């Protein structure tokens, strides 16, 4: 394999250039599925258990994603497939990693696409901005804070820790070990026990950029004094805050008029299959 440092540097450059080309501010988190659509790449979700994702090159490029994976993993895989598109790697099929296909991890195309995905979704300036606006400290970063940051970035808890240690060198190995000691389910249990076995999105007034994408059954921690528009979510009051539970597909909005903040919440069905651009459409009863 070519020098990994050179490959990573090239991936960083390509990721930042694409953000600049699309006019994405570095303080914003992004939805890679939306980005793919902006690049005229058709995105489909399918229920293939053994697959992470697939990129199909050509005059009408496509990205195929497994709907059976967690949302954070789907996002990272989509960004990975965008990386294959940006590099012009041609058709790629990415299986779930196993001992039989570990050799793919030594493929420079796979390494470059992984680096691209990390730097596109989690550039240093974006992570720094998210930390500073929330008054978080790298040295004293707590698991629930890191979980909230990963929620905003739309990536997995473990994925963000590894990227902060190896890709961005923002935390040292000891801090990484401390954070990895906690499982996401354990963190959700501490914040809102009902969400421990589903998913919890932590939304605050520093949420900038992408919409809050979730599936029916997910929970969303919202800022105090938020106003909810839409009937797709159930409000749940708890001693630890106000939570929403996604109960129907569609698009809703939360806002706070006192500080002119708002965010859209887009809800899809669990394990949605089909064109990604239709995943938030409301189900019509016949």
C-alpha positions as CSV (number, residue, x, y, z in Angstrom):
1,X,0.0,0.0,0.0
2,X,1.2,3.6,-0.7
3,X,2.2,5.7,2.3
4,X,-0.9,6.0,4.5
5,X,0.0,9.5,5.6
6,X,0.1,10.7,2.0
7,X,-3.2,8.9,1.3
8,X,-4.9,10.5,4.3
9,X,-3.6,14.0,3.4
10,X,-5.0,13.6,-0.1
11,X,-8.3,12.4,1.3
12,X,-8.5,15.5,3.6
13,X,-7.8,17.8,0.7
14,X,-10.5,16.2,-1.5
15,X,-13.0,16.2,1.4
16,X,-12.5,19.9,2.1
17,X,-12.6,20.8,-1.6
18,X,-15.9,19.1,-2.0
19,X,-17.4,20.9,1.0
20,X,-16.2,24.2,-0.4
21,X,-17.5,23.4,-3.9
22,X,-21.0,22.6,-2.4
23,X,-20.9,25.8,-0.2
24,X,-21.0,23.8,3.1
25,X,-19.8,26.0,6.0
26,X,-17.2,24.3,8.2
27,X,-19.4,25.0,11.3
28,X,-22.2,22.8,9.9
29,X,-22.8,19.1,10.1
30,X,-24.0,17.4,6.9
31,X,-26.2,14.6,5.6
32,X,-24.1,12.5,3.2
33,X,-27.3,11.1,1.6
34,X,-28.4,14.6,0.7
35,X,-24.8,15.4,-0.6
36,X,-24.9,12.3,-2.8
37,X,-28.2,13.5,-4.3
38,X,-26.7,17.0,-4.9
39,X,-24.0,15.2,-6.8
40,X,-26.7,13.5,-9.0
41,X,-25.9,10.1,-7.4
42,X,-29.1,8.0,-6.9
43,X,-29.2,6.6,-3.4
44,X,-31.1,3.4,-2.5
45,X,-31.6,1.5,0.7
46,X,-32.0,-2.2,0.6
47,X,-32.2,-5.0,3.2
48,X,-29.0,-7.0,2.5
49,X,-27.6,-8.1,5.8
50,X,-24.0,-8.9,4.6
51,X,-23.5,-5.5,2.9
52,X,-22.4,-2.1,4.2
53,X,-22.7,-0.3,0.8
54,X,-22.1,-0.3,-2.9
55,X,-21.0,2.3,-5.4
56,X,-22.0,1.8,-9.1
57,X,-20.1,4.1,-11.5
58,X,-21.3,5.2,-14.9
59,X,-23.3,8.0,-16.5
60,X,-26.0,7.5,-13.9
61,X,-24.0,6.6,-10.7
62,X,-25.7,4.9,-7.8
63,X,-25.0,4.3,-4.1
64,X,-26.7,1.3,-2.5
65,X,-26.8,1.2,1.3
66,X,-28.0,-1.5,3.8
67,X,-31.0,-0.3,5.7
68,X,-30.2,-2.9,8.4
69,X,-27.3,-0.9,9.8
70,X,-27.5,1.9,12.5
71,X,-28.1,5.4,11.2
72,X,-24.6,6.5,12.1
73,X,-23.1,3.6,10.1
74,X,-25.4,4.3,7.1
75,X,-24.1,7.9,7.0
76,X,-20.5,6.9,7.2
77,X,-20.9,4.3,4.6
78,X,-22.7,6.7,2.3
79,X,-19.8,9.2,2.7
80,X,-17.3,6.3,2.0
81,X,-19.1,5.5,-1.3
82,X,-19.1,9.2,-2.2
83,X,-15.3,8.9,-1.7
84,X,-15.2,6.2,-4.3
85,X,-17.1,8.5,-6.6
86,X,-14.8,11.4,-6.0
87,X,-11.7,9.3,-6.6
88,X,-13.2,7.6,-9.7
89,X,-12.6,4.1,-8.3
90,X,-15.2,2.5,-10.4
91,X,-17.7,-0.1,-9.1
92,X,-17.1,-1.1,-5.4
93,X,-18.9,-3.5,-3.2
94,X,-18.3,-3.1,0.6
95,X,-19.1,-6.1,2.7
96,X,-19.5,-6.1,6.5
97,X,-15.9,-6.6,7.7
98,X,-15.1,-10.2,8.6
99,X,-11.9,-12.3,8.9
100,X,-12.5,-13.4,5.3
101,X,-12.4,-9.9,3.8
102,X,-9.9,-8.1,6.1
103,X,-7.6,-7.9,3.1
104,X,-9.9,-5.1,1.8
105,X,-8.7,-2.9,4.7
106,X,-5.3,-3.0,3.1
107,X,-6.6,-1.8,-0.2
108,X,-5.5,1.8,-0.8
109,X,-8.9,2.6,-2.4
110,X,-10.7,1.4,0.7
111,X,-8.3,3.3,3.0
112,X,-8.7,6.5,1.0
113,X,-12.5,6.2,0.9
114,X,-12.6,5.7,4.7
115,X,-10.3,8.7,5.3
116,X,-12.4,10.8,2.9
117,X,-15.6,9.9,4.8
118,X,-14.0,10.8,8.1
119,X,-12.7,14.2,7.0
120,X,-15.9,15.0,5.0
121,X,-18.2,14.3,7.9
122,X,-15.9,15.3,10.8
123,X,-13.4,17.9,9.7
124,X,-11.2,19.4,12.5
125,X,-12.9,22.8,12.1
126,X,-16.3,21.3,12.4
127,X,-15.5,19.2,15.5
128,X,-13.7,22.2,17.1
129,X,-16.7,24.5,16.4
130,X,-19.1,22.0,17.8
131,X,-17.0,21.6,21.0
132,X,-16.5,25.3,21.5
133,X,-20.1,26.3,21.0
134,X,-21.0,23.7,23.7
135,X,-18.2,24.8,26.0
136,X,-16.7,21.3,26.0
137,X,-13.1,20.5,26.7
138,X,-11.1,17.8,25.0
139,X,-9.2,16.9,28.1
140,X,-12.3,16.7,30.2
141,X,-14.8,15.4,27.6
142,X,-17.5,13.3,29.2
143,X,-19.2,10.3,27.5
144,X,-22.6,12.0,27.3
145,X,-21.0,15.1,25.7
146,X,-19.2,13.0,23.1
147,X,-22.5,11.1,22.5
148,X,-24.3,14.4,21.9
149,X,-21.5,15.6,19.5
150,X,-21.7,12.4,17.5
151,X,-25.5,12.8,17.4
152,X,-25.1,16.3,15.8
153,X,-22.4,15.0,13.4
154,X,-24.6,12.1,12.4
155,X,-21.9,9.4,13.1
156,X,-21.5,6.6,15.5
157,X,-20.1,7.2,19.0
158,X,-17.1,4.9,18.5
159,X,-16.5,6.2,15.0
160,X,-16.1,9.8,16.4
161,X,-13.7,8.7,19.1
162,X,-11.5,6.8,16.7
163,X,-11.5,9.7,14.2
164,X,-10.6,12.2,17.0
165,X,-7.7,10.1,18.1
166,X,-6.2,8.8,14.9
167,X,-7.6,11.1,12.1
168,X,-7.5,14.5,14.0
169,X,-5.2,13.7,16.9
170,X,-7.5,15.8,19.2
171,X,-7.5,13.3,22.1
172,X,-4.8,11.0,23.4
173,X,-5.0,7.2,23.7
174,X,-5.8,7.3,27.4
175,X,-8.8,9.7,26.8
176,X,-9.9,7.4,23.9
177,X,-9.8,4.4,26.2
178,X,-11.8,6.2,28.9
179,X,-14.5,7.1,26.4
180,X,-14.6,3.7,24.7
181,X,-15.2,2.1,28.1
182,X,-18.8,3.3,27.8
183,X,-21.2,1.7,25.4
184,X,-23.8,3.9,23.6
185,X,-26.6,1.9,25.1
186,X,-25.2,2.6,28.6
187,X,-25.1,6.3,27.9
188,X,-28.7,6.3,26.6
189,X,-29.8,4.4,29.7
190,X,-28.3,7.1,31.9
191,X,-30.0,9.9,29.9
192,X,-33.4,8.4,29.2
193,X,-33.9,4.7,30.1
194,X,-36.7,4.2,27.6
195,X,-34.3,5.0,24.7
196,X,-31.6,2.5,25.8
197,X,-32.6,-0.2,23.2
198,X,-33.6,2.1,20.4
199,X,-31.8,5.3,19.5
200,X,-31.5,8.7,21.1
201,X,-30.7,12.0,19.3
202,X,-29.4,14.8,21.5
203,X,-30.5,18.1,20.0
204,X,-29.5,21.4,21.5
205,X,-29.6,25.1,20.3
206,X,-26.1,24.7,18.8
207,X,-27.5,22.2,16.2
208,X,-26.3,23.8,12.9
209,X,-26.5,22.4,9.4
210,X,-28.4,19.2,8.7
211,X,-31.9,18.2,9.7
212,X,-32.4,15.8,12.6
213,X,-32.9,12.5,10.7
214,X,-34.4,9.6,12.7
215,X,-36.7,6.6,12.3
216,X,-40.0,5.7,13.9
217,X,-39.4,4.6,17.5
218,X,-36.4,6.9,18.1
219,X,-36.2,9.4,21.0
220,X,-35.0,13.0,20.7
221,X,-33.8,15.1,23.6
222,X,-34.8,18.7,22.8
223,X,-33.8,22.1,24.3
224,X,-36.0,23.7,27.1
225,X,-38.9,25.9,25.9
226,X,-38.9,24.4,22.4
227,X,-42.0,24.7,20.3
228,X,-43.1,21.7,18.2
229,X,-44.8,21.9,14.9
230,X,-46.3,18.7,13.4
231,X,-48.1,15.7,14.7
232,X,-45.4,13.1,13.9
233,X,-43.8,13.2,17.4
234,X,-45.0,12.5,20.9
235,X,-43.8,14.8,23.7
236,X,-42.6,13.0,26.8
237,X,-41.7,15.0,29.9
238,X,-39.1,13.5,32.2
239,X,-37.0,14.6,35.2
240,X,-34.0,14.6,32.9
241,X,-35.6,16.9,30.3
242,X,-38.1,17.0,27.4
243,X,-38.1,14.2,24.9
244,X,-39.8,13.5,21.7
245,X,-40.6,10.0,20.4
246,X,-41.0,9.6,16.7
247,X,-44.3,7.9,16.0
248,X,-45.0,8.5,12.3
249,X,-43.1,9.2,9.1
250,X,-42.9,12.8,7.9
251,X,-41.3,16.1,8.6
252,X,-41.7,18.2,11.8
253,X,-40.0,21.3,13.2
254,X,-38.8,22.4,16.6
255,X,-37.9,26.0,17.4
256,X,-37.2,28.5,20.1
257,X,-38.4,32.0,19.3
258,X,-36.4,33.6,22.1
259,X,-33.1,33.0,20.3
260,X,-34.4,32.5,16.7
261,X,-33.2,28.9,16.6
262,X,-35.0,26.0,14.8
263,X,-34.3,22.6,13.3
264,X,-36.3,20.2,11.1
265,X,-36.9,16.6,12.2
266,X,-37.3,14.1,9.4
267,X,-38.7,10.7,10.2
268,X,-38.5,7.6,8.1
269,X,-39.8,4.1,8.7
270,X,-37.5,1.5,10.4
271,X,-35.4,-0.4,7.8
272,X,-36.8,1.7,5.0
273,X,-36.2,0.2,1.5
274,X,-36.3,2.3,-1.7
275,X,-35.1,5.6,-3.1
276,X,-33.6,7.7,-0.3
277,X,-35.4,10.8,-1.5
278,X,-38.8,9.3,-0.6
279,X,-37.9,8.0,2.8
280,X,-39.6,10.8,4.8
281,X,-42.9,10.8,2.9
282,X,-45.9,10.4,5.1
283,X,-47.7,7.0,5.0
284,X,-51.2,7.3,3.5
285,X,-53.9,5.1,4.9
286,X,-56.0,3.5,2.2
